[in-house]
Amino acid sequence: MSRYVIETNVWVMAAKSGKVNEISDEAEIDATELCLNWLRQFAQSHDQMVVDSALIYRILKEYLHNLRAQSLARDLLNQLERQPRDRIVDIAIKVDHDGYALVPTHLAIADRNDRKFIAVVLGCAPDQPPIVNGTDTDWDKEKDRLIVGGIDIHELCPHYIRQKRKS
């Protein structure tokens, strides 16, 4: 059994699957399918999704805020929430006065909102799960620094990310 911290963009991209009017090009179609397929495999496994604790639930709230009720991604998330509670692992994190997760300075990435994912990973020490990223280029920009800091980024769509960074 493995653990994963799933970046919101994985869910958002999966939710676009089959929605041609929301997809800009062939690369994005491929990315939506990669994200959806990864989430389907995850949902059918016994692997665990790691999120921040029940006191805050910033990660789950962000998922729900970004997913339409009638999407495949929302259905998969609902399915996970109905399974035995051990599929979703709660990790306590600390936040600053603005509500952003506190992380060590050397891991304080520019996107303060994404720091919650790093904080959750660090809270799992010593068995830190990877952050699963679909299409967010910020993780790729920060990847070397994060790896040195013990944060592993598992990119589902590296070709899409490279293409986005070039444009």
Backbone bond lengths (Angstrom), bond angles and torsions (degrees), N, CA, C in turn:
res aa  C-N    CA-C-N  psi(-1)  N-CA   C-N-CA  omega(-1)  CA-C   N-CA-C  phi
1 M - - - 1.455 - - 1.524 108.87 -
2 S 1.310 116.11 131.47 1.460 122.59 179.27 1.520 109.67 -111.82
3 R 1.328 114.15 161.36 1.464 121.59 176.45 1.515 108.59 -116.82
4 Y 1.330 115.86 147.15 1.456 121.43 178.77 1.521 110.34 -141.55
5 V 1.320 115.93 142.70 1.458 123.08 167.72 1.524 104.24 -102.45
6 I 1.310 116.52 115.70 1.465 121.14 -172.22 1.535 109.56 -100.61
7 E 1.322 115.25 117.92 1.461 121.16 179.15 1.527 108.49 -67.23
8 T 1.304 116.22 143.60 1.464 122.01 -176.16 1.524 112.64 -55.01
9 N 1.336 117.61 -33.64 1.459 119.37 -176.40 1.526 112.57 -63.05
10 V 1.328 117.83 -24.12 1.472 120.28 176.80 1.529 108.98 -63.97
11 W 1.316 116.18 -45.77 1.470 121.14 179.13 1.528 111.03 -66.09
12 V 1.344 116.00 -42.66 1.462 120.47 -178.41 1.528 110.93 -63.87
13 M 1.318 117.13 -44.21 1.463 120.03 178.93 1.526 110.60 -64.70
14 A 1.303 117.42 -42.26 1.469 120.34 178.71 1.525 110.75 -61.52
15 A 1.315 116.64 -35.36 1.465 120.71 179.66 1.531 112.01 -65.89
16 K 1.332 117.27 -23.15 1.470 121.35 179.06 1.526 112.49 -79.67
17 S 1.311 117.79 -11.63 1.460 120.77 -176.56 1.525 110.92 -55.36
18 G 1.320 114.88 127.01 1.456 120.12 179.92 1.516 114.64 82.40
19 K 1.311 118.12 -3.07 1.469 122.62 -179.37 1.529 109.04 -100.88
20 V 1.308 116.65 76.91 1.461 123.38 -173.27 1.531 112.22 -54.53
21 N 1.325 117.79 -36.18 1.463 120.87 -178.26 1.532 112.80 -69.48
22 E 1.339 118.43 -12.86 1.460 121.89 179.67 1.522 112.67 -103.40
23 I 1.336 117.27 0.85 1.456 121.16 -174.54 1.520 109.10 -113.01
24 S 1.338 115.78 132.87 1.458 119.82 -172.48 1.525 115.05 -87.84
25 D 1.339 118.55 -29.90 1.464 119.12 -177.12 1.529 111.25 -160.02
26 E 1.322 115.01 178.30 1.471 121.68 -177.47 1.530 111.88 -60.39
27 A 1.317 116.80 -38.26 1.469 120.38 179.51 1.526 111.29 -62.61
28 E 1.318 116.29 -38.13 1.462 119.91 178.64 1.527 110.92 -70.76
29 I 1.322 116.95 -35.03 1.473 120.07 175.20 1.525 109.16 -59.51
30 D 1.331 116.34 -47.79 1.474 120.88 178.62 1.525 110.80 -59.56
31 A 1.324 116.55 -43.04 1.468 120.62 -179.01 1.530 111.21 -63.92
32 T 1.331 117.18 -41.08 1.463 119.05 179.62 1.529 110.27 -63.11
33 E 1.322 116.18 -40.96 1.467 119.68 -179.81 1.536 111.54 -68.16
34 L 1.328 117.39 -40.21 1.468 120.37 177.25 1.529 110.93 -60.92
35 C 1.321 116.51 -44.32 1.465 120.39 179.63 1.526 111.33 -65.51
36 L 1.324 116.98 -45.35 1.457 120.58 179.60 1.526 110.91 -62.38
37 N 1.319 117.24 -44.92 1.465 120.20 179.88 1.517 111.76 -63.35
38 W 1.335 117.05 -39.90 1.471 119.53 178.19 1.539 109.96 -63.23
39 L 1.332 116.90 -44.99 1.470 120.15 179.77 1.525 111.62 -64.20
40 R 1.318 117.29 -38.04 1.475 119.85 177.55 1.526 110.59 -62.84
41 Q 1.322 116.49 -45.91 1.470 120.15 178.40 1.525 110.62 -62.57
42 F 1.319 116.16 -41.64 1.461 120.63 178.19 1.532 110.03 -61.16
43 A 1.316 117.21 -47.10 1.471 121.62 -177.66 1.526 111.76 -61.99
44 Q 1.326 117.45 -31.90 1.466 121.30 -178.98 1.524 112.87 -85.86
45 S 1.311 116.84 -7.27 1.463 120.80 -178.61 1.533 109.84 -91.05
46 H 1.307 115.50 -172.29 1.464 121.45 172.52 1.522 110.25 -107.62
47 D 1.340 116.65 11.53 1.454 121.34 -179.94 1.521 110.32 -65.90
48 Q 1.321 114.61 162.72 1.456 120.37 -175.97 1.526 111.81 -113.33
49 M 1.325 114.95 144.82 1.454 122.91 173.58 1.526 106.80 -100.52
50 V 1.323 116.39 127.85 1.456 121.02 -178.12 1.525 108.47 -103.62
51 V 1.328 116.04 128.46 1.464 122.73 -179.85 1.529 108.97 -133.80
52 D 1.327 115.33 171.73 1.461 118.95 175.79 1.522 109.95 -72.09
53 S 1.310 116.77 164.06 1.465 121.92 -169.93 1.524 114.18 -66.48
54 A 1.312 113.13 163.96 1.464 121.58 -176.96 1.531 112.88 -60.33
55 L 1.324 117.53 -20.85 1.464 119.57 179.27 1.525 111.66 -68.70
56 I 1.323 116.36 -27.66 1.465 120.23 -176.33 1.521 111.19 -116.55
57 Y 1.322 116.76 -54.06 1.469 123.98 -177.06 1.526 112.64 50.12
58 R 1.315 117.49 42.27 1.464 120.54 178.14 1.526 111.39 -62.22
59 I 1.318 116.91 -38.23 1.455 119.76 -176.64 1.530 110.83 -69.39
60 L 1.336 117.44 -50.93 1.468 119.31 179.03 1.526 111.89 -61.88
61 K 1.327 117.17 -38.67 1.467 120.11 177.77 1.525 110.84 -62.78
62 E 1.343 115.84 -39.49 1.459 119.13 178.80 1.522 110.98 -65.56
63 Y 1.338 117.02 -41.56 1.468 119.86 176.02 1.526 109.53 -55.92
64 L 1.323 116.13 -53.63 1.467 120.76 -175.08 1.522 112.03 -63.36
65 H 1.323 116.53 -37.30 1.467 120.70 179.26 1.527 111.47 -64.32
66 N 1.323 117.17 -32.28 1.462 121.48 -174.65 1.526 114.71 -96.27
67 L 1.316 117.54 -2.33 1.465 120.05 -178.28 1.517 111.33 -114.24
68 R 1.333 115.46 129.80 1.457 119.50 174.63 1.526 108.98 -68.63
69 A 1.314 115.42 149.62 1.464 120.44 -178.13 1.524 111.75 -60.26
70 Q 1.295 118.06 -32.78 1.467 122.14 -176.76 1.528 111.08 -104.61
71 S 1.327 116.75 62.60 1.465 119.90 176.63 1.526 108.87 -133.90
72 L 1.322 115.45 155.71 1.469 119.72 178.16 1.524 111.00 -61.68
73 A 1.320 116.99 -37.67 1.463 120.16 179.86 1.530 110.84 -64.59
74 R 1.323 117.28 -41.67 1.472 120.99 178.89 1.526 109.72 -64.73
75 D 1.337 116.97 -39.14 1.462 121.01 176.89 1.534 110.93 -60.91
76 L 1.337 116.55 -42.39 1.468 120.11 179.10 1.529 111.21 -65.86
77 L 1.330 116.63 -40.59 1.461 119.96 178.14 1.529 110.28 -64.69
78 N 1.311 116.99 -43.47 1.469 120.65 177.41 1.528 110.77 -60.77
79 Q 1.322 115.73 -40.18 1.470 120.68 177.88 1.532 110.60 -60.52
80 L 1.314 116.66 -43.34 1.470 120.39 178.58 1.532 111.30 -63.20
81 E 1.310 116.29 -40.71 1.462 120.07 -178.83 1.528 112.25 -68.54
82 R 1.322 117.82 -23.49 1.466 121.50 178.55 1.529 112.47 -85.73
83 Q 1.312 117.24 -15.14 1.461 120.91 -179.54 1.525 109.84 -75.98
84 P 1.334 116.70 170.56 1.468 118.47 177.46 1.527 110.73 -50.59
85 R 1.298 114.98 139.69 1.463 121.15 -172.51 1.526 113.27 -59.11
86 D 1.315 118.71 -16.98 1.461 119.46 -179.17 1.529 112.88 -72.55
87 R 1.321 118.21 -6.00 1.478 121.34 174.89 1.522 111.54 -75.88
88 I 1.316 117.09 -23.02 1.462 121.49 179.24 1.524 107.38 -116.87
89 V 1.321 115.78 119.13 1.463 122.30 -176.98 1.524 108.95 -102.84
90 D 1.326 116.16 125.57 1.465 122.07 178.60 1.521 109.68 -93.45
91 I 1.315 116.62 130.61 1.459 122.81 177.88 1.528 108.15 -123.00
92 A 1.312 116.37 126.72 1.466 120.91 178.61 1.528 109.31 -71.47
93 I 1.323 115.60 132.47 1.459 121.07 174.75 1.521 108.69 -127.91
94 K 1.317 115.53 159.97 1.464 120.73 176.29 1.516 108.23 -104.31
95 V 1.332 115.11 146.42 1.463 120.57 179.15 1.524 110.05 -124.38
96 D 1.333 115.05 157.67 1.467 119.88 178.15 1.531 109.59 -84.12
97 H 1.326 116.03 -175.47 1.472 120.26 -177.41 1.529 112.95 -66.49
98 D 1.337 117.52 -17.17 1.462 121.17 176.39 1.526 112.72 -93.40
99 G 1.340 116.82 -2.59 1.457 120.77 178.48 1.519 115.29 91.35
100 Y 1.330 116.90 7.92 1.465 120.31 178.01 1.522 110.12 -91.83
101 A 1.313 115.87 144.37 1.463 121.05 -178.12 1.523 111.14 -62.14
102 L 1.310 114.74 140.73 1.464 120.94 176.23 1.522 108.94 -88.62
103 V 1.318 116.03 129.42 1.461 122.78 176.90 1.528 107.64 -135.59
104 P 1.340 117.20 159.68 1.461 118.89 176.71 1.537 110.97 -57.56
105 T 1.308 116.49 148.72 1.463 122.15 -176.43 1.525 112.48 -52.74
106 H 1.326 117.52 -41.29 1.471 119.67 -177.22 1.535 112.60 -69.89
107 L 1.331 117.62 -9.94 1.466 121.82 177.22 1.529 112.22 -114.61
108 A 1.326 116.60 9.19 1.465 121.51 -178.05 1.532 109.90 -79.01
109 I 1.321 115.48 86.21 1.466 121.20 -179.30 1.530 109.84 -68.08
110 A 1.319 115.21 160.97 1.465 121.17 -175.60 1.527 112.79 -60.57
111 D 1.324 117.44 -40.39 1.466 121.03 -179.38 1.527 108.72 -79.03
112 R 1.314 115.71 95.97 1.471 120.87 -176.05 1.528 111.92 -58.86
113 N 1.318 116.64 -32.50 1.459 120.42 -179.67 1.528 111.95 -64.93
114 D 1.328 117.38 -31.86 1.467 121.18 -179.52 1.527 113.17 -81.01
115 R 1.304 117.71 -8.27 1.463 120.27 -179.83 1.528 112.00 -63.14
116 K 1.326 117.52 -22.30 1.471 120.15 179.11 1.523 110.97 -61.50
117 F 1.327 116.97 -34.14 1.465 120.16 178.77 1.532 110.61 -66.95
118 I 1.319 116.74 -40.85 1.465 121.50 177.60 1.525 109.73 -65.01
119 A 1.321 117.16 -44.03 1.461 121.12 -179.62 1.526 111.26 -60.24
120 V 1.311 117.32 -39.94 1.463 121.40 178.77 1.527 110.10 -65.47
121 V 1.332 116.72 -44.24 1.468 120.01 177.68 1.525 110.06 -58.16
122 L 1.319 116.82 -48.60 1.468 120.77 -178.95 1.528 111.44 -62.20
123 G 1.307 116.76 -32.48 1.460 121.18 178.89 1.523 113.80 -69.15
124 C 1.306 116.92 -12.57 1.469 122.15 179.88 1.528 112.68 -92.16
125 A 1.317 117.52 -0.61 1.474 121.03 -175.56 1.522 109.83 -51.29
126 P 1.310 118.15 141.37 1.464 127.99 10.00 1.528 113.77 -90.94
127 D 1.316 118.60 -8.73 1.473 121.56 -178.11 1.516 110.13 -96.80
128 Q 1.321 115.73 73.91 1.457 120.90 -174.08 1.525 111.65 -78.08
129 P 1.338 116.14 124.31 1.466 120.12 178.68 1.529 110.68 -76.50
130 P 1.326 117.47 160.41 1.460 119.59 174.41 1.529 110.72 -77.99
131 I 1.323 114.57 158.10 1.458 120.98 168.96 1.524 105.80 -90.43
132 V 1.322 116.65 122.91 1.458 121.10 178.61 1.525 107.56 -90.06
133 N 1.328 115.51 118.44 1.455 122.50 -178.43 1.517 109.49 -115.20
134 G 1.318 115.38 135.26 1.455 119.86 176.16 1.513 111.55 -91.19
135 T 1.320 117.15 -65.67 1.465 120.76 -168.66 1.522 115.38 -136.31
136 D 1.301 119.66 4.57 1.462 121.83 -177.22 1.527 110.10 -78.09
137 T 1.329 116.77 116.94 1.463 121.25 -177.96 1.527 113.02 -70.71
138 D 1.323 117.65 -21.53 1.469 120.16 -179.37 1.522 112.10 -59.17
139 W 1.322 117.61 -38.27 1.465 120.24 179.90 1.520 110.65 -65.38
140 D 1.322 116.63 -37.66 1.462 120.31 178.50 1.531 110.32 -66.77
141 K 1.327 117.12 -40.01 1.469 121.34 178.66 1.530 111.34 -61.62
142 E 1.318 116.85 -35.44 1.466 122.29 -175.45 1.532 112.72 -97.89
143 K 1.324 117.45 0.57 1.462 122.34 -169.45 1.530 113.93 -55.45
144 D 1.321 118.03 -47.76 1.469 120.32 -177.29 1.531 111.29 -60.35
145 R 1.307 116.27 -46.15 1.467 120.88 179.42 1.524 111.19 -63.68
146 L 1.322 116.67 -40.18 1.458 120.67 -179.37 1.529 111.38 -67.76
147 I 1.331 116.56 -40.94 1.468 119.83 178.68 1.524 110.48 -61.23
148 V 1.327 116.54 -43.79 1.475 120.12 177.26 1.529 109.96 -59.37
149 G 1.322 116.68 -34.07 1.464 121.78 179.38 1.518 113.93 -84.29
150 G 1.336 117.58 6.02 1.461 121.18 176.86 1.516 115.35 87.36
151 I 1.327 116.76 13.19 1.469 121.38 179.96 1.521 108.11 -103.60
152 D 1.329 116.51 121.06 1.463 122.12 -179.88 1.523 108.72 -98.66
153 I 1.325 115.73 130.35 1.467 121.34 176.81 1.526 107.76 -108.45
154 H 1.319 116.32 120.57 1.468 121.47 177.36 1.526 106.92 -100.04
155 E 1.326 116.64 107.15 1.457 120.95 -177.70 1.525 110.63 -91.01
156 L 1.310 115.35 122.30 1.457 121.11 178.45 1.524 111.86 -79.41
157 C 1.320 117.03 -29.07 1.466 122.06 -172.56 1.533 111.31 -130.10
158 P 1.323 118.64 59.60 1.476 119.64 -175.55 1.531 113.60 -61.46
159 H 1.327 118.19 -34.01 1.469 120.25 179.32 1.530 110.26 -66.46
160 Y 1.318 116.60 -41.39 1.465 121.30 178.72 1.528 110.01 -63.63
161 I 1.329 116.38 -43.09 1.468 120.59 -179.34 1.536 110.11 -62.89
162 R 1.328 117.20 -45.58 1.473 120.22 179.32 1.517 110.85 -61.24
163 Q 1.324 116.48 -40.44 1.457 121.28 178.97 1.527 109.89 -63.52
164 K 1.308 117.66 -44.58 1.464 121.49 179.66 1.529 111.17 -63.86
165 R 1.317 117.28 -38.44 1.464 120.67 -178.98 1.521 111.60 -69.00
166 K 1.337 117.82 -28.85 1.458 121.31 178.70 1.519 111.95 -73.99
167 S 1.330 116.45 -31.26 1.466 119.63 -175.95 1.506 113.39 -88.41
